[in-house]
C-alpha cells in the first residue's frame, strides 16, 4: 500500500485547511516509517484533535448537552468544569501528538514495540517539556501499544470496528435493508472535482459542526480541494438533480479503512436514508478491498445493529520525563475518565 501523502499539511500549514485549528506541524521518521506530529502549548480554543483540554473538557460538555438526561447533565458539567480549571493550570495542552492527521480517527502503519520505543526516545529529546501522546489506540488495530510499554493508557471514546470478511457480516436485517436503499435510491454515485469542494464542505459542516459539536475539526473547501489533488482521501458521493446530498471521504492504512469526513444534507427528508446510503456504500467498499472498517465513534446503536464491534479507544500517554506538577493534570484526566467517563459512556451505550 502506498504511503499516505500529508506533505500539503506541512508545506501550507493546517490553518489553511481548517477553520478552527492552530498547531505546529512536522514529520518524524523512524526506520522506514513517517509520522505527522502536532505540537501545542496552550491554544485552549482549538479543535479537540490537537487539544487534550478540548477533547476531555469542551467536547465532553458539548456532548452532554445532546446526550445526558437533565438530572445528570448539571453535576457532570460541574465536574468537568472543575477538572478543566486544574488542567489549564497544569499546562495540559503543552503536548506533542504523534501520528496526528487532524482527523477524528488516525490509522497507523505496521509498527513494532521497538519502533515505538525509538519514537519515545527521540521525542523526549526534541520536546523535553511536552507530554507525548499517541492518539487513536485500540487493542485490535494497534496491538503493539499494549505490549509492556511505559504508557499510561487514558480512555478516549468507544469506537466501532466492522469486519466485512466474516461470514455473516452482511446478513443482518438492517444491512439487508441498507442494501435495498442503495439499490433503489434515486441518487447516483459520482466522481468529484474541485468545483464540488464548497458543497462537500457544506455537507460536512451540516452534520458534524451544526448538528453535533463546533469543536470537531472544521474542514473547509480548501481542504477538500487539497484532499482531491493529493489523494489524501478517496471519496464516495451521491447526487440527484444536479446536487450532491451525501458524501464520505476515507483513507486506508495497514489493511484498515476509516472515514474521517462524513456528511449529508440534514435538511432533506429522513426517509431518503442519506446517512444509511453512505454508510452501506462505505461498508461495501471495505468488503471489496478486504479491509477492516474503523467506523469511529458515535451512532452506537446504528453500528451495533450492523454487527460492528465496540472497543475502547485510548490516548497512549508518556509523561515520565515531566515533573510531578505537569503529571498531575493527566492523572486527574485518568481518574475522571476511568471512574466517571467510561461508566457513563457504557451506561448510555454510546
C-alpha positions in Angstrom: 0.0 0.0 0.0 1.3 3.5 -0.9 2.3 5.8 2.0 -0.3 8.5 2.7 0.6 11.9 1.3 0.5 14.6 4.0 3.0 16.9 2.5 0.4 19.6 1.9 -0.3 19.9 5.6 3.4 20.6 6.2 4.0 22.9 3.2 0.9 25.1 3.5 0.1 24.7 7.2 -3.0 23.1 8.7 -4.6 26.6 9.3 -5.1 26.7 5.5 -7.5 23.8 5.5 -9.3 24.1 8.9 -11.3 27.0 10.3 -10.6 26.1 14.0 -7.2 24.6 14.2 -4.0 26.3 15.4 -0.9 24.0 15.7 2.7 23.5 14.6 3.1 20.5 12.3 6.1 18.5 11.3 7.1 15.0 10.3 9.1 12.4 12.3 10.8 9.5 10.5 11.7 6.3 12.3 13.2 3.5 10.2 11.1 3.5 7.0 8.0 5.0 8.7 6.9 8.6 8.7 4.6 10.2 11.3 2.9 13.6 11.3 3.3 15.4 14.6 1.4 18.3 16.0 2.8 20.3 19.0 1.0 22.9 21.1 1.5 24.9 24.2 -1.9 26.3 25.3 -4.5 27.1 22.5 -7.5 26.2 24.6 -9.9 27.2 21.8 -8.5 24.6 19.4 -10.4 21.7 17.9 -10.2 18.7 20.1 -8.0 16.8 17.6 -4.9 18.6 18.8 -6.1 19.8 22.3 -6.4 17.4 25.2 -8.4 20.2 27.0 -10.8 20.4 24.1 -11.2 16.6 23.9 -11.8 15.9 27.6 -13.5 19.1 28.8 -15.0 21.1 25.9 -16.1 18.1 23.9 -17.4 16.4 26.9 -19.6 19.4 27.9 -20.9 19.7 24.3 -21.8 16.0 24.1 -23.5 16.1 27.5 -25.8 18.8 26.2 -27.0 16.4 23.5 -27.0 13.0 25.3 -27.3 13.2 29.0 -30.7 13.5 30.8 -31.3 16.8 32.6 -30.9 15.4 36.1 -27.4 14.1 35.2 -26.2 17.0 33.0 -25.6 19.7 35.6 -23.5 17.7 38.1 -21.4 16.2 35.3 -20.8 19.6 33.7 -19.8 20.9 37.1 -17.3 18.1 37.5 -15.8 18.8 34.0 -15.5 22.5 34.6 -13.8 21.9 37.9 -11.3 19.5 36.3 -10.9 21.9 33.4 -9.5 24.5 35.8 -6.9 22.1 37.1 -6.0 21.1 33.6 -5.4 24.7 32.5 -3.2 25.4 35.5 -1.2 22.3 34.7 -0.5 23.2 31.1 -2.4 20.2 29.8 -2.2 21.5 26.2 1.6 21.5 26.2 1.7 18.4 24.2 3.1 16.7 21.1 0.7 14.3 19.4 2.2 11.5 17.3 0.5 10.3 14.0 -2.0 13.1 14.3 -3.6 13.6 10.9 -6.0 16.2 12.4 -8.8 13.6 11.9 -11.1 12.2 14.5 -9.6 8.8 13.7 -5.9 8.2 12.9 -4.6 5.0 11.3 -1.2 3.6 12.0 1.3 1.7 9.8 2.5 -1.7 10.9 4.7 -0.6 13.8 6.7 -2.7 16.3 7.3 -2.3 20.0 10.9 -1.4 19.3 9.9 1.3 16.9 7.5 2.8 19.4 10.4 3.0 21.9 12.5 4.7 19.4 9.8 7.3 18.8 9.5 7.9 22.6 13.3 8.3 22.9 13.5 10.8 20.0 10.5 12.8 21.1 11.9 13.1 24.7 15.0 14.8 23.3 13.1 17.0 20.8 10.3 18.0 23.2 11.6 17.7 26.7 8.8 19.9 28.2 5.9 18.4 26.3 3.7 15.5 27.2 3.8 12.8 24.4 0.5 11.4 23.2 -0.2 8.7 20.6 -3.8 9.1 19.5 -6.3 6.5 18.3 -5.0 3.5 20.1 -7.0 0.3 20.5 -6.3 -3.4 21.0 -7.3 -4.5 17.6 -5.6 -2.2 15.1 -2.7 -1.1 17.3 -1.8 -4.1 19.5 1.9 -3.2 19.8 0.9 -0.3 22.2 -0.3 -2.9 24.7 3.0 -4.8 24.8 4.5 -3.7 28.2 5.3 -0.2 27.1 5.8 2.8 29.5 2.5 4.4 28.7 -0.5 5.5 30.7 -3.5 4.4 28.6 -6.2 7.0 29.1 -9.7 6.2 27.8 -10.7 8.4 24.9 -14.0 7.1 23.5 -15.8 4.0 22.4 -15.2 3.1 18.8 -16.8 0.5 16.4 -15.0 -1.9 14.1 -16.7 -3.7 11.3 -15.1 -6.8 9.8 -16.6 -7.3 6.3 -14.7 -10.6 5.9 -16.7 -12.6 8.5 -19.3 -15.0 7.0 -22.3 -13.2 8.5 -21.1 -9.6 8.2 -23.8 -8.6 5.7 -26.5 -11.0 6.9 -28.2 -8.8 9.5 -31.7 -7.5 8.8 -30.5 -3.8 9.0 -27.7 -4.3 6.5 -30.1 -6.1 4.1 -32.4 -3.1 4.4 -29.5 -0.7 3.8 -28.6 -2.6 0.6 -32.2 -2.2 -0.6 -31.9 1.6 -0.1 -28.7 1.6 -2.1 -30.3 -0.5 -4.9 -33.4 1.6 -5.1 -32.2 5.1 -4.4 -32.9 7.9 -6.9 -29.3 9.1 -6.2 -26.4 8.1 -8.4 -22.7 7.8 -7.3 -20.4 10.3 -9.0 -16.8 11.3 -9.0 -15.8 14.6 -7.5 -13.9 17.6 -8.9 -12.6 20.7 -7.2 -15.7 22.5 -8.2 -17.6 20.3 -5.8 -15.4 21.3 -2.8 -17.7 24.1 -1.4 -20.7 21.7 -1.4 -18.7 18.9 0.3 -17.5 21.2 3.0 -21.1 22.4 3.5 -22.4 18.8 3.9 -19.7 18.0 6.4 -20.5 21.2 8.4 -24.2 20.5 8.4 -23.7 17.1 10.1 -20.6 17.5 12.2 -20.5 21.1 13.2 -24.1 22.4 13.2 -25.8 19.2 14.4 -23.0 17.9 16.7 -20.1 19.9 18.0 -18.3 23.0 16.9 -15.1 21.6 18.4 -14.9 18.9 15.7 -12.3 19.7 13.1 -13.8 22.2 10.7 -12.7 21.2 7.2 -13.1 24.0 4.6 -13.3 23.9 0.9 -9.6 24.3 0.5 -9.1 21.1 2.5 -11.5 19.2 0.1 -9.6 20.6 -2.9 -6.2 19.5 -1.4 -7.6 16.1 -0.5 -8.7 15.6 -4.1 -5.5 16.9 -5.5 -3.1 14.9 -3.4 -5.4 11.8 -2.9 -5.2 12.3 0.8 -8.8 11.0 0.9 -10.9 8.9 -1.5 -14.5 10.0 -1.8 -17.9 8.4 -2.2 -20.6 11.0 -3.2 -24.2 10.7 -4.2 -26.0 13.2 -6.5 -29.6 13.8 -7.6 -31.0 16.5 -9.9 -27.6 18.1 -10.2 -27.0 18.4 -6.4 -24.7 16.4 -4.2 -26.5 15.5 -1.0 -24.4 12.8 0.7 -20.6 12.2 0.8 -17.8 10.5 2.7 -14.1 10.7 2.4 -12.0 7.7 3.5 -8.4 6.5 3.6 -6.6 3.2 4.2 -3.6 2.2 6.2 -2.3 -1.2 7.1 -5.4 -3.1 5.9 -7.7 -0.8 7.9 -10.1 1.8 6.4 -11.8 4.8 8.1 -13.8 7.8 7.0 -13.0 11.0 8.8 -15.2 13.0 6.5 -18.9 12.2 6.6 -21.7 14.5 5.7 -25.1 14.8 4.2 -27.8 17.4 3.7 -29.6 17.4 7.1 -32.5 19.5 5.7 -33.6 16.6 3.4 -36.4 14.2 4.4 -35.2 11.4 6.6 -36.9 8.8 4.5 -34.3 9.4 1.8 -31.9 7.5 4.1 -28.8 9.6 3.2 -26.8 8.5 6.3 -27.7 4.9 5.6 -26.8 5.3 1.9 -23.2 6.5 2.5 -22.8 4.0 5.4 -23.6 0.9 3.4 -21.5 2.2 0.4 -18.6 2.5 2.7 -19.1 -1.0 4.2 -19.3 -2.5 0.7 -16.1 -0.6 -0.2 -14.4 -2.2 2.7 -15.7 -5.6 1.7 -14.4 -5.2 -1.9 -10.9 -4.3 -0.5 -11.0 -6.9 2.2 -10.1 -4.3 4.9 -11.3 -3.9 8.4 -13.6 -0.8 8.6 -12.9 1.5 11.5 -16.3 3.2 12.0 -15.1 5.7 14.6 -17.3 6.8 17.4 -21.0 7.9 17.7 -24.2 6.4 16.5 -23.5 3.3 18.6 -26.9 1.6 18.3 -26.8 2.1 14.5 -23.4 0.5 14.2 -24.2 -2.4 16.6 -27.3 -3.3 14.6 -24.9 -3.7 11.7 -22.6 -6.1 13.7 -19.8 -3.6 14.3 -18.0 -4.5 17.5 -17.5 -1.9 20.3 -13.9 -1.3 21.6 -12.4 1.3 23.9 -10.0 3.7 22.2 -7.2 5.3 24.2 -4.7 8.1 24.2 -1.3 6.4 24.9 0.4 8.9 27.2 4.1 9.2 28.0 5.0 11.7 30.8 7.8 10.0 32.7 10.2 12.8 31.7 8.0 15.6 33.2 7.9 16.9 36.7 5.2 15.9 39.2 3.3 19.2 38.7 3.0 18.6 35.0 1.9 15.0 35.6 -0.8 16.0 38.0 -3.5 17.1 35.4 -3.0 14.0 33.4 -3.6 11.9 36.5 -6.8 13.9 37.0 -8.0 13.1 33.5 -7.1 9.4 34.0 -9.1 9.3 37.3 -12.2 11.1 35.9 -12.3 9.0 32.7 -12.0 5.7 34.5 -14.2 6.5 37.4 -16.9 8.6 35.7 -16.4 8.9 32.0 -16.3 5.2 31.0 -19.1 4.2 33.3 -21.3 7.0 31.9 -20.5 6.0 28.3 -21.2 2.4 29.0 -24.5 3.2 30.8 -25.9 5.2 27.9 -24.4 2.7 25.4 -22.6 5.4 23.4 
